[in-house]
Amino acid sequence: MSVLVTGGAGYIGSHVVRLLQQRGTEVVVVDDLSNGRVERVGGAAVVEVDLGTDAAVPALERAFTEHGVDAVVHFAARKQVGESVARPARYWSQNVGGTANLLQAMETAGVGKLVFSSSAATYGAPDSPVVREDGPAEPINPYGQTKLVGEWMTRAAGTAWGLRAANLRYFNVAGAGWDDLGDSAVMNLIPIVFSALDAGQAPAVFGDDYPTPDGTCIRDYVHVLDLAQAHLAALDHLATDERPYDTFNVGTGAGASVLEVLAEVRAVTGVDVDPVVHARRAGDPPQLVADVERITSTLGWSATKDLHDIVTSAWEAWRR
Ligand code: WQD
C-alpha cells in the first residue's frame, strides 16, 4: 500500500510526507515544483506535473498503477487570498480543474480514498465566535470558493462511484515540525513579522478597532505538525468502514489576537517588536476560531501544541 501526496514538496505536504515515511508507508509525490522543493520529500518518488494541465490525468493514472496507490492526500493548489481576488480564473482553473483531473484519474484507476485540503476560508466572515462544520459556509473570495467547490466535488464522487473522502478545513497553520521544513513563503502573519524584524522594520497590524478584547483580529493558530498528524488520523479513519464522507475543522479551538501573536514573537525572539497600526485589511473577519468537537470525537485528534510552540519552531526554522 502506498499514498500519493499532491503538493508533497510544499510546506504542509512535506510534513505529511515525512510522517508517513516515519511510519513506513511508501509515498509518491506529485508536484509542479512551482513552490515545492524536492529536498523536502526525503527520497520519495516525485512525478513533476501541474495538476491543472491535460498531462496530469495520464501521469496520475500511471503513478497510481506503478506504485500500487491506495489513498491520496491532495494539497496541490494555489492558496493566496489576495491573488485569488486579482486572478480568479487562475484559481478556478488550478484548484477546481486540478481537483477534477485528480478525481477523474482516481476513478479510472480505482483509487478510492482521499484526504482533501480545505480551508477555514470556506466560512467567509461568520457571525459566530466559533464555527462548526454544519454551520453556514459562505466564502468571500475566490480562494475560499474553490475550496468549498472542492468539498462538493469529493462528495459528488462519493455518490457517483463510492469515493471515501475527508475534507480538512485548515485554520491558521504555522510553525515547523522540523527545521528544514519551515514555511519559506512570506504570506502569513508569523513569517511576515519575522521578515519585517530581519529588515529592521516595524510589523504592521491591520486594524485595532475590531470588536475583540484588544481590538485586533483573532485567529486559531494550529501547529503544522499537529495538522499533519490530523491527515494520518483521517487516512486511518478512511480505512475503516465508518462515515464514508466527512468534513472536519482542524484548529485548536482557541483564538489568539494579532497583538498576542506579536507578544509571543517578542518573548521568543527577544527582539523588541513595536508594531505600527494600519487600516483594516479588506475581507478580514474579526474572529475565526474552530469548533473542534467533530474531529476530536470522530478522528480522536486534537492539537497538542500551543502558540509558544508554534512561534518557537517557526523562528528556529526561519533562522536556519
Ligand atoms: C492573520 C491575521 C491579519 C499580516 C489566511 C487565509 C486562510 C488560511 C490562512 C489557507 C489577520 C493579520 C497579517 C500582517 C496583520 N489559508 N495581519 N499584519 O488572513 O487569517 O488567513 O491564511 O487556507 O484561508 O485567508 O491569515 O496570516 O494573512 O493573517 O495584522 O502583516 O494577521 O489581518 O487578522 P488569514 P494571515
py3Dmol code that shows the C-alpha trace and the ligand (Angstrom):
import py3Dmol

protein = """\
ATOM      1  CA  MET A   1       0.000   0.000   0.000  1.00  0.00           C
ATOM      2  CA  SER A   2       1.283   3.475  -0.823  1.00  0.00           C
ATOM      3  CA  VAL A   3      -0.047   7.002  -0.502  1.00  0.00           C
ATOM      4  CA  LEU A   4       0.147   9.607  -3.245  1.00  0.00           C
ATOM      5  CA  VAL A   5       0.571  13.156  -1.954  1.00  0.00           C
ATOM      6  CA  THR A   6      -0.112  16.025  -4.354  1.00  0.00           C
ATOM      7  CA  GLY A   7       1.783  19.137  -3.336  1.00  0.00           C
ATOM      8  CA  GLY A   8       4.012  16.912  -1.202  1.00  0.00           C
ATOM      9  CA  ALA A   9       7.057  19.128  -1.768  1.00  0.00           C
ATOM     10  CA  GLY A  10       5.318  22.140  -0.217  1.00  0.00           C
ATOM     11  CA  TYR A  11       5.218  23.407   3.355  1.00  0.00           C
ATOM     12  CA  ILE A  12       2.339  21.366   4.790  1.00  0.00           C
ATOM     13  CA  GLY A  13       2.585  18.488   2.308  1.00  0.00           C
ATOM     14  CA  SER A  14       6.202  17.767   3.173  1.00  0.00           C
ATOM     15  CA  HIS A  15       5.289  17.384   6.861  1.00  0.00           C
ATOM     16  CA  VAL A  16       2.712  14.745   5.961  1.00  0.00           C
ATOM     17  CA  VAL A  17       5.190  13.000   3.640  1.00  0.00           C
ATOM     18  CA  ARG A  18       7.739  12.771   6.453  1.00  0.00           C
ATOM     19  CA  LEU A  19       5.239  11.437   8.999  1.00  0.00           C
ATOM     20  CA  LEU A  20       4.061   8.784   6.529  1.00  0.00           C
ATOM     21  CA  GLN A  21       7.640   7.764   5.797  1.00  0.00           C
ATOM     22  CA  GLN A  22       8.368   7.566   9.514  1.00  0.00           C
ATOM     23  CA  ARG A  23       5.600   5.035   9.921  1.00  0.00           C
ATOM     24  CA  GLY A  24       6.893   3.008   6.990  1.00  0.00           C
ATOM     25  CA  THR A  25       4.374   3.951   4.302  1.00  0.00           C
ATOM     26  CA  GLU A  26       5.639   4.301   0.732  1.00  0.00           C
ATOM     27  CA  VAL A  27       4.927   7.796  -0.572  1.00  0.00           C
ATOM     28  CA  VAL A  28       4.681   9.129  -4.121  1.00  0.00           C
ATOM     29  CA  VAL A  29       4.719  12.901  -4.531  1.00  0.00           C
ATOM     30  CA  VAL A  30       3.034  14.757  -7.372  1.00  0.00           C
ATOM     31  CA  ASP A  31       4.132  18.384  -7.518  1.00  0.00           C
ATOM     32  CA  ASP A  32       4.729  21.006 -10.199  1.00  0.00           C
ATOM     33  CA  LEU A  33       7.620  22.308  -8.060  1.00  0.00           C
ATOM     34  CA  SER A  34       6.432  25.895  -8.519  1.00  0.00           C
ATOM     35  CA  ASN A  35       6.710  26.458  -4.765  1.00  0.00           C
ATOM     36  CA  GLY A  36       7.704  22.977  -3.639  1.00  0.00           C
ATOM     37  CA  ARG A  37      11.279  21.791  -3.276  1.00  0.00           C
ATOM     38  CA  VAL A  38      12.470  18.262  -3.992  1.00  0.00           C
ATOM     39  CA  GLU A  39      14.855  18.296  -0.976  1.00  0.00           C
ATOM     40  CA  ARG A  40      11.791  18.248   1.271  1.00  0.00           C
ATOM     41  CA  VAL A  41      10.402  14.862   0.219  1.00  0.00           C
ATOM     42  CA  GLY A  42      13.011  12.564   1.746  1.00  0.00           C
ATOM     43  CA  GLY A  43      13.654  10.394  -1.292  1.00  0.00           C
ATOM     44  CA  ALA A  44      10.008   9.793  -2.209  1.00  0.00           C
ATOM     45  CA  ALA A  45       9.356   9.263  -5.928  1.00  0.00           C
ATOM     46  CA  VAL A  46       8.385  12.595  -7.487  1.00  0.00           C
ATOM     47  CA  VAL A  47       6.131  12.988 -10.507  1.00  0.00           C
ATOM     48  CA  GLU A  48       6.554  16.541 -11.765  1.00  0.00           C
ATOM     49  CA  VAL A  49       3.283  17.673 -13.293  1.00  0.00           C
ATOM     50  CA  ASP A  50       0.869  20.574 -12.963  1.00  0.00           C
ATOM     51  CA  LEU A  51      -2.484  19.050 -11.950  1.00  0.00           C
ATOM     52  CA  GLY A  52      -4.358  21.720 -13.869  1.00  0.00           C
ATOM     53  CA  THR A  53      -2.987  20.545 -17.231  1.00  0.00           C
ATOM     54  CA  ASP A  54      -4.171  17.796 -19.585  1.00  0.00           C
ATOM     55  CA  ALA A  55      -0.956  15.879 -18.973  1.00  0.00           C
ATOM     56  CA  ALA A  56      -1.983  15.343 -15.343  1.00  0.00           C
ATOM     57  CA  VAL A  57      -4.608  12.626 -15.833  1.00  0.00           C
ATOM     58  CA  PRO A  58      -2.403  10.068 -17.651  1.00  0.00           C
ATOM     59  CA  ALA A  59       0.564  10.911 -15.394  1.00  0.00           C
ATOM     60  CA  LEU A  60      -1.566  10.255 -12.290  1.00  0.00           C
ATOM     61  CA  GLU A  61      -3.037   7.053 -13.687  1.00  0.00           C
ATOM     62  CA  ARG A  62       0.477   5.776 -14.370  1.00  0.00           C
ATOM     63  CA  ALA A  63       1.666   6.698 -10.882  1.00  0.00           C
ATOM     64  CA  PHE A  64      -1.377   5.007  -9.279  1.00  0.00           C
ATOM     65  CA  THR A  65      -0.677   1.758 -11.116  1.00  0.00           C
ATOM     66  CA  GLU A  66       3.113   1.722 -10.855  1.00  0.00           C
ATOM     67  CA  HIS A  67       3.149   2.400  -7.111  1.00  0.00           C
ATOM     68  CA  GLY A  68       0.038   0.460  -6.076  1.00  0.00           C
ATOM     69  CA  VAL A  69      -1.518   3.620  -4.623  1.00  0.00           C
ATOM     70  CA  ASP A  70      -4.333   3.051  -2.180  1.00  0.00           C
ATOM     71  CA  ALA A  71      -5.084   6.592  -0.970  1.00  0.00           C
ATOM     72  CA  VAL A  72      -4.407  10.203  -1.921  1.00  0.00           C
ATOM     73  CA  VAL A  73      -3.737  13.335   0.131  1.00  0.00           C
ATOM     74  CA  HIS A  74      -4.450  16.349  -2.074  1.00  0.00           C
ATOM     75  CA  PHE A  75      -2.634  19.574  -1.158  1.00  0.00           C
ATOM     76  CA  ALA A  76      -1.579  20.917  -4.557  1.00  0.00           C
ATOM     77  CA  ALA A  77      -3.361  24.245  -5.049  1.00  0.00           C
ATOM     78  CA  ARG A  78      -2.884  27.992  -5.222  1.00  0.00           C
ATOM     79  CA  LYS A  79      -3.522  29.487  -1.775  1.00  0.00           C
ATOM     80  CA  GLN A  80      -3.134  33.249  -1.773  1.00  0.00           C
ATOM     81  CA  VAL A  81      -6.369  35.016  -0.995  1.00  0.00           C
ATOM     82  CA  GLY A  82      -5.320  38.370  -2.493  1.00  0.00           C
ATOM     83  CA  GLU A  83      -4.059  36.771  -5.686  1.00  0.00           C
ATOM     84  CA  SER A  84      -7.333  34.855  -5.983  1.00  0.00           C
ATOM     85  CA  VAL A  85      -9.255  38.135  -5.964  1.00  0.00           C
ATOM     86  CA  ALA A  86      -6.977  39.591  -8.638  1.00  0.00           C
ATOM     87  CA  ARG A  87      -6.777  36.448 -10.812  1.00  0.00           C
ATOM     88  CA  PRO A  88      -9.914  34.388 -10.135  1.00  0.00           C
ATOM     89  CA  ALA A  89      -9.758  32.384 -13.372  1.00  0.00           C
ATOM     90  CA  ARG A  90      -6.347  31.061 -12.387  1.00  0.00           C
ATOM     91  CA  TYR A  91      -7.811  29.772  -9.106  1.00  0.00           C
ATOM     92  CA  TRP A  92     -10.780  28.123 -10.793  1.00  0.00           C
ATOM     93  CA  SER A  93      -8.517  26.521 -13.334  1.00  0.00           C
ATOM     94  CA  GLN A  94      -5.793  25.347 -10.930  1.00  0.00           C
ATOM     95  CA  ASN A  95      -7.764  24.479  -7.819  1.00  0.00           C
ATOM     96  CA  VAL A  96     -11.039  23.242  -9.276  1.00  0.00           C
ATOM     97  CA  GLY A  97      -9.560  21.973 -12.553  1.00  0.00           C
ATOM     98  CA  GLY A  98      -6.713  20.242 -10.711  1.00  0.00           C
ATOM     99  CA  THR A  99      -9.118  18.501  -8.332  1.00  0.00           C
ATOM    100  CA  ALA A 100     -11.327  17.428 -11.261  1.00  0.00           C
ATOM    101  CA  ASN A 101      -8.318  15.877 -13.015  1.00  0.00           C
ATOM    102  CA  LEU A 102      -7.280  14.101  -9.853  1.00  0.00           C
ATOM    103  CA  LEU A 103     -10.765  12.674  -9.242  1.00  0.00           C
ATOM    104  CA  GLN A 104     -11.028  11.510 -12.849  1.00  0.00           C
ATOM    105  CA  ALA A 105      -7.720   9.655 -12.604  1.00  0.00           C
ATOM    106  CA  MET A 106      -8.658   8.164  -9.206  1.00  0.00           C
ATOM    107  CA  GLU A 107     -11.938   6.857 -10.590  1.00  0.00           C
ATOM    108  CA  THR A 108     -10.273   5.298 -13.630  1.00  0.00           C
ATOM    109  CA  ALA A 109      -7.524   3.697 -11.548  1.00  0.00           C
ATOM    110  CA  GLY A 110      -9.909   2.612  -8.781  1.00  0.00           C
ATOM    111  CA  VAL A 111      -8.185   4.589  -6.007  1.00  0.00           C
ATOM    112  CA  GLY A 112     -10.970   5.089  -3.503  1.00  0.00           C
ATOM    113  CA  LYS A 113      -9.719   7.165  -0.545  1.00  0.00           C
ATOM    114  CA  LEU A 114      -8.955  10.890  -0.435  1.00  0.00           C
ATOM    115  CA  VAL A 115      -7.964  13.454   2.179  1.00  0.00           C
ATOM    116  CA  PHE A 116      -8.678  16.891   0.711  1.00  0.00           C
ATOM    117  CA  SER A 117      -7.039  20.137   1.881  1.00  0.00           C
ATOM    118  CA  SER A 118      -9.866  22.532   2.501  1.00  0.00           C
ATOM    119  CA  SER A 119      -9.771  25.772   4.400  1.00  0.00           C
ATOM    120  CA  ALA A 120     -11.406  27.916   7.051  1.00  0.00           C
ATOM    121  CA  ALA A 121     -11.702  30.372   4.152  1.00  0.00           C
ATOM    122  CA  THR A 122     -14.845  28.381   3.229  1.00  0.00           C
ATOM    123  CA  TYR A 123     -16.598  30.084   6.196  1.00  0.00           C
ATOM    124  CA  GLY A 124     -16.146  33.624   4.902  1.00  0.00           C
ATOM    125  CA  ALA A 125     -16.905  36.191   7.614  1.00  0.00           C
ATOM    126  CA  PRO A 126     -19.006  34.258  10.132  1.00  0.00           C
ATOM    127  CA  ASP A 127     -21.060  35.871  12.895  1.00  0.00           C
ATOM    128  CA  SER A 128     -20.373  33.186  15.467  1.00  0.00           C
ATOM    129  CA  PRO A 129     -17.389  33.192  17.856  1.00  0.00           C
ATOM    130  CA  VAL A 130     -16.528  29.602  16.897  1.00  0.00           C
ATOM    131  CA  VAL A 131     -17.507  27.921  13.645  1.00  0.00           C
ATOM    132  CA  ARG A 132     -18.940  24.441  13.219  1.00  0.00           C
ATOM    133  CA  GLU A 133     -18.759  22.316  10.086  1.00  0.00           C
ATOM    134  CA  ASP A 134     -22.561  22.165   9.848  1.00  0.00           C
ATOM    135  CA  GLY A 135     -22.905  25.961  10.026  1.00  0.00           C
ATOM    136  CA  PRO A 136     -23.028  28.350   7.068  1.00  0.00           C
ATOM    137  CA  ALA A 137     -20.146  28.245   4.591  1.00  0.00           C
ATOM    138  CA  GLU A 138     -20.184  31.474   2.596  1.00  0.00           C
ATOM    139  CA  PRO A 139     -16.699  32.165   1.282  1.00  0.00           C
ATOM    140  CA  ILE A 140     -15.925  35.790   0.477  1.00  0.00           C
ATOM    141  CA  ASN A 141     -13.089  35.311  -2.009  1.00  0.00           C
ATOM    142  CA  PRO A 142     -12.355  33.039  -4.981  1.00  0.00           C
ATOM    143  CA  TYR A 143      -9.777  31.062  -2.985  1.00  0.00           C
ATOM    144  CA  GLY A 144     -12.377  30.046  -0.389  1.00  0.00           C
ATOM    145  CA  GLN A 145     -14.921  29.397  -3.133  1.00  0.00           C
ATOM    146  CA  THR A 146     -12.606  26.965  -4.915  1.00  0.00           C
ATOM    147  CA  LYS A 147     -12.062  25.077  -1.640  1.00  0.00           C
ATOM    148  CA  LEU A 148     -15.790  24.811  -0.984  1.00  0.00           C
ATOM    149  CA  VAL A 149     -16.336  23.578  -4.548  1.00  0.00           C
ATOM    150  CA  GLY A 150     -13.574  21.026  -3.944  1.00  0.00           C
ATOM    151  CA  GLU A 151     -15.569  19.693  -0.979  1.00  0.00           C
ATOM    152  CA  TRP A 152     -18.651  19.407  -3.189  1.00  0.00           C
ATOM    153  CA  MET A 153     -16.597  17.548  -5.792  1.00  0.00           C
ATOM    154  CA  THR A 154     -15.349  14.965  -3.302  1.00  0.00           C
ATOM    155  CA  ARG A 155     -18.909  14.434  -2.067  1.00  0.00           C
ATOM    156  CA  ALA A 156     -20.236  14.048  -5.616  1.00  0.00           C
ATOM    157  CA  ALA A 157     -17.517  11.470  -6.380  1.00  0.00           C
ATOM    158  CA  GLY A 158     -18.633   9.554  -3.302  1.00  0.00           C
ATOM    159  CA  THR A 159     -22.206   9.485  -4.565  1.00  0.00           C
ATOM    160  CA  ALA A 160     -21.192   8.630  -8.126  1.00  0.00           C
ATOM    161  CA  TRP A 161     -18.549   5.964  -7.659  1.00  0.00           C
ATOM    162  CA  GLY A 162     -18.022   5.403  -3.966  1.00  0.00           C
ATOM    163  CA  LEU A 163     -15.026   7.640  -3.171  1.00  0.00           C
ATOM    164  CA  ARG A 164     -14.397   7.840   0.573  1.00  0.00           C
ATOM    165  CA  ALA A 165     -13.271  11.363   1.453  1.00  0.00           C
ATOM    166  CA  ALA A 166     -12.311  13.531   4.401  1.00  0.00           C
ATOM    167  CA  ASN A 167     -12.204  17.286   3.813  1.00  0.00           C
ATOM    168  CA  LEU A 168      -9.942  19.026   6.320  1.00  0.00           C
ATOM    169  CA  ARG A 169     -10.644  22.726   6.866  1.00  0.00           C
ATOM    170  CA  TYR A 170      -7.358  24.229   7.995  1.00  0.00           C
ATOM    171  CA  PHE A 171      -7.326  27.268  10.238  1.00  0.00           C
ATOM    172  CA  ASN A 172      -4.143  29.387  10.525  1.00  0.00           C
ATOM    173  CA  VAL A 173      -1.289  26.960  10.020  1.00  0.00           C
ATOM    174  CA  ALA A 174       2.173  27.973  11.256  1.00  0.00           C
ATOM    175  CA  GLY A 175       5.311  26.619  12.899  1.00  0.00           C
ATOM    176  CA  ALA A 176       7.639  23.847  11.738  1.00  0.00           C
ATOM    177  CA  GLY A 177       7.866  20.185  12.679  1.00  0.00           C
ATOM    178  CA  TRP A 178      11.489  20.070  11.529  1.00  0.00           C
ATOM    179  CA  ASP A 179      13.860  22.961  10.882  1.00  0.00           C
ATOM    180  CA  ASP A 180      14.265  22.056   7.210  1.00  0.00           C
ATOM    181  CA  LEU A 181      10.513  22.094   6.558  1.00  0.00           C
ATOM    182  CA  GLY A 182       9.652  25.628   7.671  1.00  0.00           C
ATOM    183  CA  ASP A 183       7.325  27.899   5.756  1.00  0.00           C
ATOM    184  CA  SER A 184       9.637  29.714   3.375  1.00  0.00           C
ATOM    185  CA  ALA A 185       6.870  31.775   1.767  1.00  0.00           C
ATOM    186  CA  VAL A 186       6.256  35.138   3.383  1.00  0.00           C
ATOM    187  CA  MET A 187       2.477  35.147   3.063  1.00  0.00           C
ATOM    188  CA  ASN A 188       1.061  34.813   6.572  1.00  0.00           C
ATOM    189  CA  LEU A 189       1.340  36.797   9.776  1.00  0.00           C
ATOM    190  CA  ILE A 190       4.195  34.980  11.538  1.00  0.00           C
ATOM    191  CA  PRO A 191       6.640  34.795   8.575  1.00  0.00           C
ATOM    192  CA  ILE A 192       5.672  38.366   7.637  1.00  0.00           C
ATOM    193  CA  VAL A 193       6.609  39.550  11.133  1.00  0.00           C
ATOM    194  CA  PHE A 194       9.919  37.622  11.052  1.00  0.00           C
ATOM    195  CA  SER A 195      10.711  39.133   7.685  1.00  0.00           C
ATOM    196  CA  ALA A 196       9.971  42.639   9.000  1.00  0.00           C
ATOM    197  CA  LEU A 197      12.204  42.041  12.039  1.00  0.00           C
ATOM    198  CA  ASP A 198      15.060  40.886   9.781  1.00  0.00           C
ATOM    199  CA  ALA A 199      14.677  44.051   7.721  1.00  0.00           C
ATOM    200  CA  GLY A 200      14.621  46.208  10.855  1.00  0.00           C
ATOM    201  CA  GLN A 201      11.087  47.307  10.035  1.00  0.00           C
ATOM    202  CA  ALA A 202       8.046  47.617  12.269  1.00  0.00           C
ATOM    203  CA  PRO A 203       5.451  44.851  11.737  1.00  0.00           C
ATOM    204  CA  ALA A 204       2.053  46.020  10.538  1.00  0.00           C
ATOM    205  CA  VAL A 205      -1.150  45.379  12.462  1.00  0.00           C
ATOM    206  CA  PHE A 206      -4.131  45.546  10.149  1.00  0.00           C
ATOM    207  CA  GLY A 207      -6.735  47.266  12.281  1.00  0.00           C
ATOM    208  CA  ASP A 208      -7.051  47.689  16.043  1.00  0.00           C
ATOM    209  CA  ASP A 209     -10.691  48.747  16.121  1.00  0.00           C
ATOM    210  CA  TYR A 210     -12.332  45.332  15.770  1.00  0.00           C
ATOM    211  CA  PRO A 211     -14.939  44.194  18.298  1.00  0.00           C
ATOM    212  CA  THR A 212     -12.415  41.968  20.110  1.00  0.00           C
ATOM    213  CA  PRO A 213     -10.850  42.437  23.577  1.00  0.00           C
ATOM    214  CA  ASP A 214      -7.710  44.208  22.284  1.00  0.00           C
ATOM    215  CA  GLY A 215      -9.242  45.441  19.030  1.00  0.00           C
ATOM    216  CA  THR A 216      -7.152  43.195  16.745  1.00  0.00           C
ATOM    217  CA  CYS A 217      -8.337  40.164  14.780  1.00  0.00           C
ATOM    218  CA  ILE A 218      -8.489  36.767  16.442  1.00  0.00           C
ATOM    219  CA  ARG A 219      -7.427  33.590  14.632  1.00  0.00           C
ATOM    220  CA  ASP A 220      -6.975  29.934  15.539  1.00  0.00           C
ATOM    221  CA  TYR A 221      -3.265  29.167  15.027  1.00  0.00           C
ATOM    222  CA  VAL A 222      -2.551  25.464  14.599  1.00  0.00           C
ATOM    223  CA  HIS A 223       0.922  23.892  14.542  1.00  0.00           C
ATOM    224  CA  VAL A 224       1.780  22.340  11.183  1.00  0.00           C
ATOM    225  CA  LEU A 225       2.893  19.087  12.846  1.00  0.00           C
ATOM    226  CA  ASP A 226      -0.437  18.758  14.639  1.00  0.00           C
ATOM    227  CA  LEU A 227      -2.165  19.471  11.333  1.00  0.00           C
ATOM    228  CA  ALA A 228      -0.029  16.838   9.603  1.00  0.00           C
ATOM    229  CA  GLN A 229      -0.999  14.293  12.278  1.00  0.00           C
ATOM    230  CA  ALA A 230      -4.659  15.052  11.532  1.00  0.00           C
ATOM    231  CA  HIS A 231      -4.064  13.796   7.975  1.00  0.00           C
ATOM    232  CA  LEU A 232      -2.767  10.477   9.263  1.00  0.00           C
ATOM    233  CA  ALA A 233      -5.788  10.196  11.556  1.00  0.00           C
ATOM    234  CA  ALA A 234      -8.051  10.935   8.560  1.00  0.00           C
ATOM    235  CA  LEU A 235      -6.314   8.280   6.425  1.00  0.00           C
ATOM    236  CA  ASP A 236      -6.719   5.727   9.208  1.00  0.00           C
ATOM    237  CA  HIS A 237     -10.386   6.678   9.534  1.00  0.00           C
ATOM    238  CA  LEU A 238     -10.978   6.234   5.786  1.00  0.00           C
ATOM    239  CA  ALA A 239      -9.524   2.738   6.034  1.00  0.00           C
ATOM    240  CA  THR A 240     -12.377   1.763   8.376  1.00  0.00           C
ATOM    241  CA  ASP A 241     -15.997   1.297   7.422  1.00  0.00           C
ATOM    242  CA  GLU A 242     -17.346   4.319   9.248  1.00  0.00           C
ATOM    243  CA  ARG A 243     -18.708   7.544   7.682  1.00  0.00           C
ATOM    244  CA  PRO A 244     -17.503   7.484   4.080  1.00  0.00           C
ATOM    245  CA  TYR A 245     -17.658  11.291   3.699  1.00  0.00           C
ATOM    246  CA  ASP A 246     -16.969  13.986   6.245  1.00  0.00           C
ATOM    247  CA  THR A 247     -15.641  17.493   6.738  1.00  0.00           C
ATOM    248  CA  PHE A 248     -13.521  18.453   9.745  1.00  0.00           C
ATOM    249  CA  ASN A 249     -12.215  21.695  11.193  1.00  0.00           C
ATOM    250  CA  VAL A 250      -8.525  21.423  12.028  1.00  0.00           C
ATOM    251  CA  GLY A 251      -7.738  24.026  14.653  1.00  0.00           C
ATOM    252  CA  THR A 252      -7.084  24.209  18.363  1.00  0.00           C
ATOM    253  CA  GLY A 253     -10.435  25.648  19.422  1.00  0.00           C
ATOM    254  CA  ALA A 254      -8.632  28.629  20.978  1.00  0.00           C
ATOM    255  CA  GLY A 255      -8.008  32.011  19.424  1.00  0.00           C
ATOM    256  CA  ALA A 256      -5.116  34.471  19.625  1.00  0.00           C
ATOM    257  CA  SER A 257      -5.221  38.118  18.593  1.00  0.00           C
ATOM    258  CA  VAL A 258      -2.633  39.750  16.341  1.00  0.00           C
ATOM    259  CA  LEU A 259      -1.218  41.579  19.381  1.00  0.00           C
ATOM    260  CA  GLU A 260      -0.994  38.308  21.314  1.00  0.00           C
ATOM    261  CA  VAL A 261       0.952  36.743  18.441  1.00  0.00           C
ATOM    262  CA  LEU A 262       3.302  39.742  18.392  1.00  0.00           C
ATOM    263  CA  ALA A 263       3.802  39.465  22.150  1.00  0.00           C
ATOM    264  CA  GLU A 264       4.751  35.802  21.705  1.00  0.00           C
ATOM    265  CA  VAL A 265       7.169  36.725  18.919  1.00  0.00           C
ATOM    266  CA  ARG A 266       8.738  39.289  21.255  1.00  0.00           C
ATOM    267  CA  ALA A 267       9.056  36.697  24.034  1.00  0.00           C
ATOM    268  CA  VAL A 268      10.584  34.051  21.755  1.00  0.00           C
ATOM    269  CA  THR A 269      12.943  36.191  19.660  1.00  0.00           C
ATOM    270  CA  GLY A 270      13.936  38.739  22.257  1.00  0.00           C
ATOM    271  CA  VAL A 271      13.527  41.366  19.546  1.00  0.00           C
ATOM    272  CA  ASP A 272      11.519  44.379  20.562  1.00  0.00           C
ATOM    273  CA  VAL A 273       8.518  44.127  18.289  1.00  0.00           C
ATOM    274  CA  ASP A 274       6.994  47.570  18.038  1.00  0.00           C
ATOM    275  CA  PRO A 275       4.120  47.369  15.556  1.00  0.00           C
ATOM    276  CA  VAL A 276       2.535  50.101  13.503  1.00  0.00           C
ATOM    277  CA  VAL A 277      -1.246  50.053  13.253  1.00  0.00           C
ATOM    278  CA  HIS A 278      -2.579  50.262   9.709  1.00  0.00           C
ATOM    279  CA  ALA A 279      -6.119  50.386   8.375  1.00  0.00           C
ATOM    280  CA  ARG A 280      -8.160  47.191   8.382  1.00  0.00           C
ATOM    281  CA  ARG A 281      -7.326  44.776   5.564  1.00  0.00           C
ATOM    282  CA  ALA A 282     -10.297  44.191   3.266  1.00  0.00           C
ATOM    283  CA  GLY A 283     -12.148  40.952   3.869  1.00  0.00           C
ATOM    284  CA  ASP A 284     -10.684  40.121   7.304  1.00  0.00           C
ATOM    285  CA  PRO A 285     -13.299  38.658   9.667  1.00  0.00           C
ATOM    286  CA  PRO A 286     -12.820  39.902  13.269  1.00  0.00           C
ATOM    287  CA  GLN A 287     -12.653  36.377  14.641  1.00  0.00           C
ATOM    288  CA  LEU A 288     -12.253  32.909  13.122  1.00  0.00           C
ATOM    289  CA  VAL A 289     -11.884  30.060  15.596  1.00  0.00           C
ATOM    290  CA  ALA A 290     -12.644  26.370  15.070  1.00  0.00           C
ATOM    291  CA  ASP A 291     -15.151  24.309  16.953  1.00  0.00           C
ATOM    292  CA  VAL A 292     -13.162  21.061  17.220  1.00  0.00           C
ATOM    293  CA  GLU A 293     -15.780  18.735  18.646  1.00  0.00           C
ATOM    294  CA  ARG A 294     -16.273  16.760  15.422  1.00  0.00           C
ATOM    295  CA  ILE A 295     -12.616  15.996  14.714  1.00  0.00           C
ATOM    296  CA  THR A 296     -11.989  15.143  18.359  1.00  0.00           C
ATOM    297  CA  SER A 297     -14.901  12.746  18.657  1.00  0.00           C
ATOM    298  CA  THR A 298     -14.663  11.192  15.171  1.00  0.00           C
ATOM    299  CA  LEU A 299     -10.925  11.037  14.471  1.00  0.00           C
ATOM    300  CA  GLY A 300      -9.675  11.124  18.052  1.00  0.00           C
ATOM    301  CA  TRP A 301      -7.391  14.005  17.056  1.00  0.00           C
ATOM    302  CA  SER A 302      -6.700  17.148  18.991  1.00  0.00           C
ATOM    303  CA  ALA A 303      -3.934  19.728  18.874  1.00  0.00           C
ATOM    304  CA  THR A 304      -1.022  19.129  21.236  1.00  0.00           C
ATOM    305  CA  LYS A 305       0.935  22.335  20.624  1.00  0.00           C
ATOM    306  CA  ASP A 306       0.244  25.933  21.568  1.00  0.00           C
ATOM    307  CA  LEU A 307       1.189  29.373  20.277  1.00  0.00           C
ATOM    308  CA  HIS A 308       4.522  29.279  22.088  1.00  0.00           C
ATOM    309  CA  ASP A 309       5.449  26.005  20.338  1.00  0.00           C
ATOM    310  CA  ILE A 310       4.337  27.455  17.019  1.00  0.00           C
ATOM    311  CA  VAL A 311       6.369  30.656  17.274  1.00  0.00           C
ATOM    312  CA  THR A 312       9.426  28.883  18.727  1.00  0.00           C
ATOM    313  CA  SER A 313       9.546  26.253  15.988  1.00  0.00           C
ATOM    314  CA  ALA A 314       8.786  28.780  13.245  1.00  0.00           C
ATOM    315  CA  TRP A 315      11.613  31.028  14.488  1.00  0.00           C
ATOM    316  CA  GLU A 316      14.137  28.166  14.651  1.00  0.00           C
ATOM    317  CA  ALA A 317      13.276  27.116  11.092  1.00  0.00           C
ATOM    318  CA  TRP A 318      13.353  30.736   9.935  1.00  0.00           C
ATOM    319  CA  ARG A 319      16.824  31.279  11.443  1.00  0.00           C
ATOM    320  CA  ARG A 320      18.053  28.191   9.599  1.00  0.00           C
TER     321      ARG A 320
END
"""
ligand_1 = """\
36
WQD
C -3.706 36.594 10.214
C -4.113 37.849 10.952
C -4.448 39.756 9.530
C -0.316 40.235 8.269
C -5.295 33.190 5.567
C -6.305 32.665 4.625
C -6.891 31.399 5.159
C -5.811 30.397 5.504
C -4.816 31.006 6.403
C -5.233 28.932 3.698
C -5.202 38.643 10.242
C -3.302 39.987 10.475
C -1.490 39.787 8.849
C 0.268 41.454 8.730
C -1.528 41.672 10.309
N -5.074 29.993 4.350
N -2.080 40.503 9.840
N -0.366 42.112 9.749
O -5.991 36.007 6.534
O -6.320 34.866 8.781
O -5.920 33.520 6.794
O -4.317 32.202 5.813
O -6.152 28.185 3.725
O -7.723 30.889 4.220
O -7.327 33.624 4.470
O -4.060 34.787 7.681
O -1.732 35.198 8.262
O -2.822 36.636 6.472
O -3.473 36.943 8.841
O -2.056 42.337 11.202
O 1.307 41.932 8.256
O -2.982 38.723 10.988
O -5.189 40.925 9.356
O -6.032 39.209 11.220
P -5.658 34.913 7.455
P -2.933 35.877 7.757
"""
view = py3Dmol.view(width=600, height=400)
view.addModel(protein, "pdb")
view.setStyle({"model": 0}, {"cartoon": {"style": "trace"}})
view.addModel(ligand_1, "xyz")
view.setStyle({"model": 1}, {"stick": {}})
view.zoomTo()
view.show()
